[in-house]
Amino acid sequence: MTHSEQTNLPPKTCSIERLITMESDIEKVLNGQKTATRRNGRYADIGEIMELKGQSFIINNVYIQTLGELTDEHARHEGFQTVEEYKQSILSYHPRMPWLPTMTVWVHEFSPVNA
């Protein structure tokens, strides 16, 4: 995605406070195991700051990806070893959700803000 595409993102569909809410995911972020999260909408702008338990994380990149494009490397950024492990976790939270290779999600990549 080019810089102009990044600055011309559609409006957010939710607030950054809702980006990561599950306790297990929060712990993975705080432990450095999770550096990205995928949502069905756009929850943050590039450069926006996310606060989790008193720690700050900056959104480095936001882009669209299909589920079929996911690799094990992407899964590791989500805090899982494989795409299959990530998929089973997501489907356990959303049992009626179809896992379709063509389904698009918004990827939000972030890193800690160094004080």
KOLBA-931069 format. One record per residue: x, y negated, z negated of N, C-alpha, C in turn; residue in one letter. Coordinates in Angstrom, 1 decimal. Layout:
N
ATOM     n_u     n_v     n_w    ca_u    ca_v    ca_w     c_u     c_v     c_w  residuo
ATOM       X       Y       Z       X       Y       Z       X       Y       Z        a
...
! end
This chain:
115
ATOM     n_u     n_v     n_w    ca_u    ca_v    ca_w     c_u     c_v     c_w  residuo
ATOM     0.8     1.2     0.0     0.0     0.0     0.0     0.9    -1.2     0.0        m
ATOM     0.6    -2.2     0.9     1.4    -3.4     0.9     1.0    -4.3    -0.2        t
ATOM     1.9    -5.3    -0.4     1.6    -6.3    -1.4     0.3    -7.1    -1.1        h
ATOM     0.0    -7.4     0.2    -1.2    -8.1     0.5    -2.4    -7.2     0.2        s
ATOM    -2.3    -5.9     0.4    -3.4    -5.0     0.1    -3.6    -5.0    -1.5        e
ATOM    -2.5    -5.0    -2.2    -2.6    -5.0    -3.7    -3.3    -6.3    -4.2        q
ATOM    -3.0    -7.4    -3.6    -3.6    -8.6    -4.1    -5.0    -8.8    -3.6        t
ATOM    -5.5    -8.0    -2.6    -6.8    -8.1    -2.1    -7.7    -6.9    -2.5        n
ATOM    -7.5    -6.5    -3.7    -8.3    -5.4    -4.2    -9.7    -5.8    -4.5        l
ATOM   -10.7    -4.8    -4.3   -12.1    -5.2    -4.6   -12.2    -5.5    -6.1        p
ATOM   -13.4    -6.1    -6.5   -13.6    -6.4    -7.9   -13.5    -5.2    -8.8        p
ATOM   -13.1    -5.4   -10.0   -13.1    -4.3   -11.0   -14.5    -3.8   -11.2        k
ATOM   -14.7    -2.5   -11.5   -16.0    -1.9   -11.8   -16.2    -1.7   -13.3        t
ATOM   -15.1    -1.9   -14.1   -15.1    -1.7   -15.5   -14.0    -2.5   -16.1        c
ATOM   -13.9    -2.6   -17.4   -12.9    -3.4   -18.1   -11.7    -2.5   -18.5        s
ATOM   -10.5    -3.1   -18.6    -9.3    -2.3   -18.9    -9.5    -1.6   -20.3        i
ATOM   -10.3    -2.1   -21.2   -10.5    -1.5   -22.5   -11.1    -0.1   -22.4        e
ATOM   -11.7     0.2   -21.2   -12.3     1.5   -21.0   -11.4     2.4   -20.2        r
ATOM   -10.2     2.0   -19.8    -9.3     2.7   -19.0    -8.9     4.1   -19.6        l
ATOM    -8.5     4.0   -20.8    -8.1     5.2   -21.6    -8.7     5.2   -22.9        i
ATOM    -9.6     6.1   -23.2   -10.4     6.1   -24.4   -10.3     7.4   -25.2        t
ATOM   -10.0     8.5   -24.5   -10.0     9.8   -25.2    -8.7     9.8   -26.1        m
ATOM    -8.9    10.3   -27.3    -7.8    10.3   -28.3    -6.6    11.1   -27.8        e
ATOM    -6.9    12.2   -27.1    -5.8    13.1   -26.6    -5.0    12.3   -25.5        s
ATOM    -5.7    11.6   -24.7    -5.0    10.8   -23.6    -4.2     9.6   -24.3        d
ATOM    -4.8     9.0   -25.3    -4.1     7.9   -26.0    -2.8     8.4   -26.5        i
ATOM    -2.8     9.5   -27.2    -1.6    10.1   -27.8    -0.6    10.4   -26.7        e
ATOM    -1.0    10.9   -25.5    -0.1    11.2   -24.4     0.6     9.9   -23.9        k
ATOM    -0.2     8.8   -23.9     0.4     7.5   -23.4     1.4     7.0   -24.5        v
ATOM     1.0     7.1   -25.7     1.9     6.6   -26.8     3.2     7.4   -26.9        l
ATOM     3.1     8.7   -26.5     4.3     9.6   -26.6     5.1     9.6   -25.3        n
ATOM     4.6     8.8   -24.3     5.3     8.7   -23.0     5.1     9.8   -22.1        g
ATOM     4.1    10.7   -22.4     3.8    11.8   -21.5     2.8    11.4   -20.4        q
ATOM     2.1    10.3   -20.5     1.1     9.9   -19.5     1.4     8.5   -19.1        k
ATOM     1.7     8.3   -17.8     2.0     7.0   -17.2     1.1     6.6   -16.1        t
ATOM     0.0     7.4   -15.9    -1.0     7.1   -14.9    -2.4     7.7   -15.3        a
ATOM    -3.4     7.0   -14.8    -4.7     7.6   -15.1    -5.6     7.3   -13.8        t
ATOM    -6.5     8.3   -13.6    -7.4     8.2   -12.4    -8.8     8.0   -12.9        r
ATOM    -9.5     7.1   -12.2   -10.9     6.8   -12.5   -11.7     6.7   -11.2        r
ATOM   -13.0     6.8   -11.3   -13.9     6.7   -10.1   -14.1     5.2    -9.8        n
ATOM   -13.6     4.3   -10.5   -13.7     2.9   -10.2   -12.4     2.2   -10.6        g
ATOM   -12.4     0.9   -10.3   -11.2     0.1   -10.6   -11.3    -0.6   -12.0        r
ATOM   -10.5    -0.2   -12.9   -10.6    -0.7   -14.3    -9.6    -1.8   -14.7        y
ATOM    -8.6    -2.0   -13.8    -7.6    -3.0   -14.2    -6.9    -3.6   -12.9        a
ATOM    -6.4    -4.8   -13.2    -5.6    -5.5   -12.1    -4.1    -5.3   -12.4        d
ATOM    -3.4    -5.3   -11.3    -1.9    -5.2   -11.4    -1.4    -6.4   -12.3        i
ATOM    -0.6    -6.1   -13.3    -0.1    -7.1   -14.2    -0.9    -7.3   -15.4        g
ATOM    -2.1    -6.7   -15.5    -3.0    -6.8   -16.7    -2.3    -5.9   -17.8        e
ATOM    -2.6    -6.3   -19.0    -2.0    -5.6   -20.2    -3.1    -4.8   -20.9        i
ATOM    -2.8    -3.5   -21.1    -3.6    -2.6   -21.9    -3.1    -2.4   -23.3        m
ATOM    -3.9    -2.5   -24.3    -3.5    -2.4   -25.7    -4.0    -1.0   -26.2        e
ATOM    -3.1    -0.2   -26.7    -3.5     1.1   -27.3    -2.8     1.2   -28.7        l
ATOM    -3.6     1.1   -29.8    -3.1     1.3   -31.1    -1.9     0.4   -31.4        k
ATOM    -2.1    -0.9   -31.0    -1.0    -1.9   -31.3     0.1    -1.9   -30.3        g
ATOM     0.1    -1.0   -29.3     1.2    -1.0   -28.3     0.6    -1.6   -27.0        q
ATOM     1.5    -2.3   -26.3     1.1    -2.9   -25.0     1.7    -2.1   -23.8        s
ATOM     0.8    -2.0   -22.8     1.3    -1.3   -21.5     0.8    -2.2   -20.4        f
ATOM     1.7    -2.4   -19.4     1.4    -3.2   -18.2     1.0    -2.3   -17.1        i
ATOM     0.0    -2.8   -16.4    -0.5    -2.1   -15.2     0.5    -2.4   -14.0        i
ATOM     1.2    -1.4   -13.5     2.2    -1.7   -12.5     1.6    -1.5   -11.1        n
ATOM     0.6    -0.7   -10.9     0.1    -0.4    -9.6    -1.3     0.1    -9.7        n
ATOM    -2.1    -0.2    -8.7    -3.5     0.3    -8.6    -3.8     0.6    -7.2        v
ATOM    -4.2     1.8    -6.9    -4.5     2.2    -5.5    -5.4     3.3    -5.4        y
ATOM    -6.0     3.6    -4.2    -6.9     4.7    -4.0    -6.1     5.9    -3.5        i
ATOM    -6.6     7.1    -4.0    -6.0     8.4    -3.6    -7.2     9.4    -3.5        q
ATOM    -7.1    10.4    -2.6    -8.0    11.4    -2.6    -7.6    12.6    -3.6        t
ATOM    -8.5    13.3    -4.1    -8.1    14.5    -4.9    -7.3    15.5    -4.2        l
ATOM    -7.5    15.6    -2.9    -6.7    16.5    -2.0    -5.2    16.0    -1.9        g
ATOM    -4.9    14.8    -2.2    -3.6    14.3    -2.1    -2.8    14.5    -3.4        e
ATOM    -3.4    15.0    -4.4    -2.8    15.2    -5.7    -1.7    16.3    -5.6        l
ATOM    -0.5    16.0    -6.2     0.6    16.9    -6.3     0.8    17.2    -7.8        t
ATOM     1.7    18.2    -8.1     2.1    18.5    -9.4     2.8    17.3   -10.0        d
ATOM     3.5    16.6    -9.2     4.2    15.4    -9.7     3.1    14.3   -10.2        e
ATOM     2.1    14.1    -9.5     1.0    13.3    -9.9     0.4    13.8   -11.2        h
ATOM     0.2    15.1   -11.3    -0.4    15.7   -12.5     0.5    15.4   -13.7        a
ATOM     1.9    15.5   -13.5     2.8    15.2   -14.6     2.6    13.8   -15.1        r
ATOM     2.4    12.8   -14.2     2.2    11.4   -14.6     0.9    11.3   -15.5        h
ATOM     0.0    12.3   -15.3    -1.3    12.3   -16.0    -1.1    13.0   -17.4        e
ATOM     0.1    13.6   -17.6     0.3    14.4   -18.8     0.1    15.8   -18.7        g
ATOM     0.0    16.4   -17.5    -0.2    17.8   -17.3     0.9    18.4   -16.5        f
ATOM     1.1    19.7   -16.5     2.2    20.3   -15.7     1.8    20.6   -14.3        q
ATOM     0.5    20.9   -14.0     0.1    21.2   -12.6    -1.2    20.5   -12.3        t
ATOM    -1.5    20.4   -11.0    -2.7    19.9   -10.5    -3.9    20.8   -11.1        v
ATOM    -3.7    22.1   -11.1    -4.8    23.0   -11.6    -5.1    22.7   -13.0        e
ATOM    -4.0    22.5   -13.8    -4.2    22.2   -15.3    -5.0    20.8   -15.4        e
ATOM    -4.6    19.8   -14.6    -5.3    18.5   -14.6    -6.7    18.7   -14.2        y
ATOM    -6.9    19.4   -13.1    -8.3    19.7   -12.6    -9.2    20.3   -13.7        k
ATOM    -8.7    21.4   -14.4    -9.5    22.0   -15.4    -9.8    21.1   -16.5        q
ATOM    -8.9    20.2   -16.9    -9.1    19.3   -17.9   -10.3    18.3   -17.5        s
ATOM   -10.2    17.8   -16.3   -11.2    16.8   -15.9   -12.5    17.5   -15.8        i
ATOM   -12.6    18.7   -15.3   -13.9    19.4   -15.1   -14.5    19.8   -16.5        l
ATOM   -13.6    20.0   -17.5   -14.1    20.2   -18.8   -14.8    19.0   -19.4        s
ATOM   -14.4    17.8   -19.0   -15.0    16.6   -19.5   -16.3    16.3   -18.7        y
ATOM   -16.2    16.6   -17.4   -17.3    16.3   -16.4   -17.8    17.6   -15.7        h
ATOM   -18.5    18.5   -16.5   -18.8    19.8   -15.9   -19.6    19.8   -14.6        p
ATOM   -20.4    18.8   -14.4   -21.2    18.8   -13.2   -20.5    18.1   -12.0        r
ATOM   -19.3    17.6   -12.2   -18.6    16.9   -11.2   -18.0    17.9   -10.2        m
ATOM   -18.3    17.6    -8.9   -17.6    18.5    -7.9   -16.1    18.0    -7.7        p
ATOM   -15.3    19.0    -7.5   -13.8    18.6    -7.2   -13.7    18.8    -5.7        w
ATOM   -13.8    17.7    -5.0   -13.7    17.7    -3.6   -12.5    17.1    -3.1        l
ATOM   -11.7    17.7    -2.2   -10.4    17.2    -1.7   -10.6    15.8    -1.1        p
ATOM   -11.8    15.5    -0.6   -12.0    14.2     0.1   -12.5    13.1    -0.9        t
ATOM   -12.8    13.5    -2.2   -13.3    12.5    -3.2   -12.1    11.5    -3.5        m
ATOM   -12.4    10.2    -3.5   -11.4     9.2    -3.8   -11.5     8.8    -5.2        t
ATOM   -10.4     8.5    -5.8   -10.2     8.0    -7.1    -9.3     6.8    -7.1        v
ATOM    -9.4     5.9    -8.1    -8.5     4.8    -8.3    -7.4     5.2    -9.3        w
ATOM    -6.2     5.1    -8.8    -5.0     5.4    -9.6    -4.5     4.1   -10.3        v
ATOM    -4.3     4.2   -11.6    -3.8     3.1   -12.4    -2.5     3.6   -13.0        h
ATOM    -1.4     3.0   -12.5    -0.1     3.4   -13.1     0.4     2.3   -14.0        e
ATOM     1.0     2.7   -15.2     1.4     1.7   -16.2     2.7     2.1   -16.9        f
ATOM     3.2     1.2   -17.6     4.4     1.4   -18.4     4.4     0.5   -19.6        s
ATOM     5.2     0.9   -20.6     5.2     0.1   -21.9     5.8    -1.3   -21.6        p
ATOM     5.2    -2.2   -22.4     5.8    -3.6   -22.3     6.9    -3.6   -23.4        v
ATOM     8.1    -3.9   -23.0     9.2    -4.0   -23.9     9.2    -5.3   -24.6        n
ATOM     9.2    -5.3   -26.0     9.1    -6.5   -26.7    10.5    -7.3   -26.7        a
! end
